[in-house]
Amino acid sequence: MSIVNRILHTIRVHFVSGVLVVVPIILTYIVLKFLFEAIDGILQPILFKVLGYYVYGLGVITTLLLIILAGILTRNFIGARLYGVGEKVLIKMPIIRPVYSAAKQLLEAVTMPSMNSFKEVALVEYPRKGAWAVGFISNRVSCYIDGTAKMCAAVFLPSTPTPISGMVVLFPDDEVIPVDMSIEEGVKFIVSGGVASPETLKPKRSAGHNNDQGVLGETR
């Protein structure tokens, strides 16, 4: 290996390591910032009416206290029971139930891959022929297309670098290529913008004619 290649390899290794450290911090910051601003927007008008002035940093302090309190409560028996009861109430409410349940399942699937909410990581041609996207197979359903039943794969295509958002696209099953990559590795691939990836994306099994097109190869 030449000196230039060694330098480039070293830079790439350090860059990947840096991405795996920085990106989760940024994502945590985005989520917390949203919570800070939401809570601040609720409490500040109330306190201004009562006290006559704004309390700066109230959203940050309140959010941190709520998160810590939630963690304390859910880690003991009584708190866990209360959380379970509250969740049952939410999932019985007609409007809130589908949003809450779907959001929780998606968050668990992305943040806790061990729960096997997603079945496989796969390559699909999206958004056009010849362009390949990495997604997660969440389900397989029978679809009637032009009066003919056809097995389709529901593939969740997450956004980068926030994989908890994205879209679901139905693809004919024979046009989806499951790859030899764990869900956790797939999440890292998405979050890092493709930087944290294996040298080769190998198919798990034959997935129709697409395997003959040579799309599975070097990814970096």
C-alpha positions, -999 to +999 in steps of 0.1 A: +000+000+000+014+034-010+019+063+014-010+082-002-033+052+002-022+047+038-030+083+045-064+081+028-072+048+047-062+064+080-084+095+073-113+073+063-110+052+094-109+082+117-137+098+097-160+068+102-151+067+139-159+104+142-192+100+124-203+073+148-196+096+177-209+129+163-241+119+145-258+103+175-250+134+195-265+156+168-296+135+166-300+136+203-296+174+202-323+177+175-348+157+195-341+175+228-342+209+211-376+200+197-388+190+232-372+221+248-390+245+224-423+226+226-424+227+264-411+263+265-438+274+242-464+259+265-451+271+299-437+305+291-471+322+282-486+308+315-457+320+336-457+354+319-493+359+329-486+348+365-451+364+370-451+392+344-418+381+329-403+352+310-380+326+327-352+319+303-341+283+301-374+270+315-379+246+286-344+231+290-348+226+328-383+213+326-375+188+298-345+174+316-365+170+348-393+153+329-369+129+312-351+120+345-385+117+363-398+094+335-367+073+337-370+070+375-407+061+374-404+035+346-376+017+364-396+008+395-426-015+399-452+012+406-440+035+378-439+007+353-475-003+362-486+034+359-468+036+325-486+004+314-520+018+324-513+051+307-502+034+275-534+012+275-555+044+278-536+060+248-540+030+225-577+029+232-582+065+220-594+065+183-573+094+170-542+090+191-540+052+189-527+048+153-503+077+156-489+066+190-486+029+182-470+034+148-445+060+162-435+037+190-431+007+168-410+027+143-388+042+171-383+007+187-375-008+153-348+018+146-333+022+181-336-014+193-329-037+163-329-067+187-367-065+188-368-077+152-395-053+141-379-052+107-373-085+089-344-078+066-322-051+051-327-049+013-317-031-018-345-016-040-344+004-072-356+038-060-364+066-069-357+054-105-343+025-125-305+022-120-306+040-086-304+017-056-316+025-021-311+007+012-343+000+031-358-023+057-384-050+048-412-045+074-438-069+059-449-089+029-484-086+016-504-098-013-514-070-037-539-070-065-523-053-094-543-051-127-566-078-113-537-102-105-525-111-071-488-105-066-467-108-035-452-075-025-426-064+001-434-033+022-400-016+024-394+013+048-369+038+032-355+059+061-341+094+058-305+103+064-294+111+091-327+107+110-339+072+103-370+076+124-386+094+094-390+082+059-415+065+036-430+031+030-430+018-006-445-015-019-422-033-043-429-066-061-411-092-041-389-104-070-376-068-073-363-066-038-328-079-029-323-088+007-287-083+016-264-099+042-265-071+067-280-069+102-307-044+110-282-026+133-257-024+105-284-011+082-293+017+107-256+026+109-253+027+071-283+051+069-273+074+098-237+077+086-248+085+051-232+053+037-198+059+053-202+031+079-207+002+054-192-032+045-169-035+016-195-055-003-233-059+000-239-095-006-274-109-013-288-133+012-305-153-015-314-153-051-339-124-056-348-127-093-333-111-123-318-081-105-290-103-091-278-108-127-273-070-132-242-068-110-256-042-087-242-058-056-206-048-054-181-025-039-199+002-019-170+024-011 
